[in-house]
Amino acid sequence: MRIPRFYVDTLLASGTTVELSAEAAHHALQVLRLKAGAPLRVFNGEGGEYDAVLVHSTKRSAALAIQQFYDVERESSLRIELGQAVSRGDRMDFAVQKSTELGVSSISPLLSEHGIGRLDEKQRRKKQDHWQRIAVNACEQCGRNRIPPVRMPVPLNEWLSGVQASFKLVLDPESDLAITQLPDPGDGICIMIGAEGGFSADELAAAKQAGFVGARLGPRVLRTETAAAAALAALQTCWGDFGESDA
């Protein structure tokens, strides 16, 4: 049986005791039905992970004894910054979850013409918190010990002006260049992906003016959440850790 993994937002050290968050405690006790003495693995996003044991619980709390530390990293050698246009429904949730599993380094939700174009300050913060929790949960599931930050949603043009990556890519189904024909991006790349309607002509022009190169993902039109997963998988296969040995 796989040992359950939990994110703990606190300093960790062997020989100490920590409390799980209310949400994590509920999952451990009510969903997984863990009892005292159950082994767990915990991490705090700063690298590495610890063995732990459930030592005490109530209906709403769980205390863990922190044991051995393992200096384990599962981050890709290719740093991928994702600018993902915000879509309606749960498409963005799926994109954040799968992008985290596929090793993205950071996620910037973008307000665009064909997706969600406007959010007030309260809505932005609420969505950022929601998506960050999804990224945390995905790290717990996939074994990552560092959590990719999910930025505050911003208008596309505002984001474009601040991108610092040396290699910039925008998915464009009309491009003559396939993603596999791109030059080696070195150790980092920034990729932007449109919402359900893609990017408008003006948005694509602005992206290319900002130094982004257009590339397509095959001959078929992909849903926005599929495009994110497919693009990241392609990048990891060509230049990231999909082709690396575990040795």
MIDREN-935037 format. One record per residue (C-alpha): x, y, z; residue in one letter. Coordinates in pm, whole numbers, always signed. Layout:
REM residues N
X / Y / Z / a $
...
***
This chain:
REM residues 247
+0 / +0 / +0 / m $
+127 / +343 / -92 / r $
+218 / +565 / +204 / i $
-11 / +873 / +214 / p $
+161 / +1209 / +156 / r $
+60 / +1535 / +320 / f $
+171 / +1896 / +281 / y $
+241 / +2070 / +613 / v $
+274 / +2449 / +610 / d $
+530 / +2475 / +889 / t $
+895 / +2412 / +967 / l $
+977 / +2042 / +986 / l $
+1253 / +1867 / +1177 / a $
+1314 / +1511 / +1288 / s $
+1201 / +1449 / +1645 / g $
+929 / +1715 / +1647 / t $
+550 / +1688 / +1646 / t $
+323 / +1880 / +1407 / v $
-50 / +1914 / +1348 / e $
-216 / +1857 / +1013 / l $
-445 / +2130 / +882 / s $
-817 / +2074 / +940 / a $
-865 / +1980 / +575 / e $
-571 / +1737 / +577 / a $
-679 / +1589 / +910 / a $
-1028 / +1526 / +772 / h $
-880 / +1349 / +471 / h $
-645 / +1140 / +684 / a $
-900 / +1041 / +946 / l $
-1236 / +1038 / +769 / q $
-1141 / +946 / +412 / v $
-831 / +731 / +452 / l $
-941 / +607 / +797 / r $
-588 / +625 / +936 / l $
-533 / +520 / +1296 / k $
-261 / +587 / +1553 / a $
+65 / +430 / +1439 / g $
-10 / +474 / +1068 / a $
+295 / +574 / +859 / p $
+279 / +893 / +652 / l $
+513 / +1107 / +448 / r $
+513 / +1485 / +486 / v $
+675 / +1783 / +311 / f $
+657 / +2159 / +348 / n $
+749 / +2274 / -3 / g $
+1107 / +2366 / +83 / e $
+1256 / +2047 / -61 / g $
+1284 / +1694 / +63 / g $
+1035 / +1491 / +264 / e $
+1002 / +1322 / +602 / y $
+870 / +995 / +732 / d $
+604 / +1054 / +996 / a $
+372 / +856 / +1221 / v $
+20 / +945 / +1332 / l $
+48 / +962 / +1711 / v $
-277 / +1125 / +1823 / h $
-609 / +1227 / +1675 / s $
-951 / +1364 / +1760 / t $
-1247 / +1401 / +1525 / k $
-1099 / +1719 / +1376 / r $
-724 / +1707 / +1444 / s $
-426 / +1484 / +1384 / a $
-77 / +1503 / +1537 / a $
+225 / +1355 / +1362 / l $
+567 / +1259 / +1496 / a $
+829 / +1364 / +1240 / i $
+1099 / +1105 / +1178 / q $
+1370 / +1057 / +914 / q $
+1441 / +1319 / +647 / f $
+1498 / +1224 / +281 / y $
+1671 / +1472 / +52 / d $
+1453 / +1379 / -245 / v $
+1382 / +1611 / -538 / e $
+1144 / +1534 / -824 / r $
+1168 / +1865 / -1010 / e $
+1234 / +1876 / -1382 / s $
+1566 / +1996 / -1520 / s $
+1357 / +2212 / -1755 / l $
+1198 / +2512 / -1585 / r $
+855 / +2573 / -1740 / i $
+655 / +2887 / -1662 / e $
+293 / +2856 / -1773 / l $
+72 / +3149 / -1867 / g $
-274 / +2991 / -1887 / q $
-576 / +3190 / -1999 / a $
-857 / +3146 / -1748 / v $
-1149 / +2943 / -1880 / s $
-1503 / +2903 / -1756 / r $
-1621 / +2606 / -1553 / g $
-1371 / +2363 / -1406 / d $
-1130 / +2367 / -1702 / r $
-879 / +2583 / -1515 / m $
-888 / +2345 / -1218 / d $
-795 / +2058 / -1448 / f $
-520 / +2260 / -1617 / a $
-364 / +2354 / -1281 / v $
-381 / +1998 / -1152 / q $
-231 / +1832 / -1458 / k $
+30 / +2104 / -1512 / s $
+150 / +2052 / -1156 / t $
+170 / +1677 / -1208 / e $
+367 / +1738 / -1528 / l $
+631 / +1946 / -1352 / g $
+540 / +2309 / -1425 / v $
+748 / +2560 / -1226 / s $
+487 / +2835 / -1193 / s $
+137 / +2913 / -1318 / i $
+12 / +3259 / -1415 / s $
-367 / +3274 / -1477 / p $
-438 / +3520 / -1759 / l $
-751 / +3726 / -1822 / l $
-811 / +3722 / -2197 / s $
-1067 / +3811 / -2463 / e $
-1199 / +3460 / -2532 / h $
-1189 / +3337 / -2174 / g $
-1273 / +3514 / -1851 / i $
-1170 / +3872 / -1915 / g $
-1249 / +4049 / -1591 / r $
-1241 / +3966 / -1219 / l $
-1258 / +4202 / -924 / d $
-994 / +4196 / -649 / e $
-1194 / +3966 / -421 / k $
-1262 / +3721 / -704 / q $
-896 / +3717 / -805 / r $
-778 / +3635 / -454 / r $
-1045 / +3369 / -407 / k $
-954 / +3197 / -733 / k $
-581 / +3221 / -664 / q $
-629 / +3053 / -325 / d $
-849 / +2784 / -481 / h $
-600 / +2704 / -757 / w $
-307 / +2705 / -515 / q $
-486 / +2441 / -305 / r $
-531 / +2233 / -620 / i $
-156 / +2259 / -688 / a $
-81 / +2150 / -329 / v $
-312 / +1851 / -360 / n $
-153 / +1756 / -692 / a $
+194 / +1767 / -531 / c $
+72 / +1540 / -254 / e $
-49 / +1293 / -516 / q $
+240 / +1302 / -764 / c $
+534 / +1309 / -523 / g $
+664 / +1661 / -580 / r $
+824 / +1820 / -275 / n $
+821 / +2176 / -411 / r $
+491 / +2348 / -485 / i $
+461 / +2561 / -800 / p $
+324 / +2905 / -712 / p $
-6 / +3001 / -871 / v $
+6 / +3377 / -931 / r $
-273 / +3629 / -899 / m $
-484 / +3643 / -1220 / p $
-384 / +3943 / -1433 / v $
-479 / +4082 / -1775 / p $
-280 / +3923 / -2057 / l $
-110 / +4245 / -2171 / n $
+1 / +4325 / -1816 / e $
+156 / +3979 / -1783 / w $
+332 / +4000 / -2121 / l $
+522 / +4309 / -2015 / s $
+675 / +4128 / -1717 / g $
+785 / +3796 / -1868 / v $
+1161 / +3755 / -1822 / q $
+1218 / +3409 / -1974 / a $
+1476 / +3391 / -2252 / s $
+1264 / +3145 / -2454 / f $
+895 / +3230 / -2499 / k $
+635 / +3012 / -2669 / l $
+268 / +3068 / -2751 / v $
+44 / +2789 / -2876 / l $
-96 / +2892 / -3213 / d $
-287 / +2633 / -3421 / p $
-220 / +2839 / -3735 / e $
+158 / +2835 / -3693 / s $
+373 / +2658 / -3952 / d $
+610 / +2549 / -3675 / l $
+545 / +2230 / -3478 / a $
+638 / +2230 / -3111 / i $
+887 / +1949 / -3177 / t $
+1068 / +2171 / -3431 / q $
+1159 / +2434 / -3173 / l $
+1525 / +2489 / -3087 / p $
+1654 / +2365 / -2753 / d $
+1522 / +2614 / -2492 / p $
+1812 / +2549 / -2256 / g $
+1707 / +2519 / -1895 / d $
+1390 / +2726 / -1912 / g $
+1087 / +2822 / -2119 / i $
+770 / +3028 / -2078 / c $
+462 / +2898 / -2259 / i $
+125 / +3071 / -2292 / m $
-195 / +2883 / -2373 / i $
-532 / +3029 / -2466 / g $
-879 / +2972 / -2326 / a $
-1155 / +2774 / -2499 / e $
-1161 / +3017 / -2791 / g $
-785 / +3050 / -2817 / g $
-618 / +3390 / -2833 / f $
-755 / +3673 / -3044 / s $
-554 / +3806 / -3338 / a $
-462 / +4113 / -3134 / d $
-346 / +3900 / -2841 / e $
-131 / +3681 / -3064 / l $
+19 / +3990 / -3222 / a $
+96 / +4135 / -2878 / a $
+257 / +3808 / -2770 / a $
+480 / +3796 / -3075 / k $
+568 / +4163 / -3027 / q $
+680 / +4063 / -2675 / a $
+912 / +3797 / -2819 / g $
+690 / +3489 / -2812 / f $
+730 / +3229 / -3088 / v $
+416 / +3061 / -3218 / g $
+398 / +2681 / -3248 / a $
+123 / +2426 / -3299 / r $
+41 / +2095 / -3129 / l $
-43 / +1866 / -3419 / g $
-328 / +1890 / -3671 / p $
-621 / +1867 / -3428 / r $
-789 / +2139 / -3225 / v $
-743 / +2065 / -2854 / l $
-953 / +2181 / -2563 / r $
-771 / +2433 / -2348 / t $
-717 / +2193 / -2058 / e $
-596 / +1922 / -2298 / t $
-359 / +2166 / -2467 / a $
-186 / +2248 / -2138 / a $
-124 / +1882 / -2054 / a $
-20 / +1793 / -2410 / a $
+219 / +2088 / -2444 / a $
+388 / +2025 / -2110 / l $
+424 / +1655 / -2187 / a $
+581 / +1740 / -2524 / a $
+825 / +1987 / -2365 / l $
+922 / +1740 / -2093 / q $
+973 / +1466 / -2352 / t $
+1189 / +1678 / -2581 / c $
+1395 / +1874 / -2327 / w $
+1284 / +1788 / -1974 / g $
+1281 / +1489 / -1742 / d $
+1056 / +1248 / -1933 / f $
+1364 / +1118 / -2111 / g $
+1594 / +1122 / -1809 / e $
+1713 / +811 / -1627 / s $
+1612 / +761 / -1264 / d $
+1964 / +642 / -1188 / a $
***
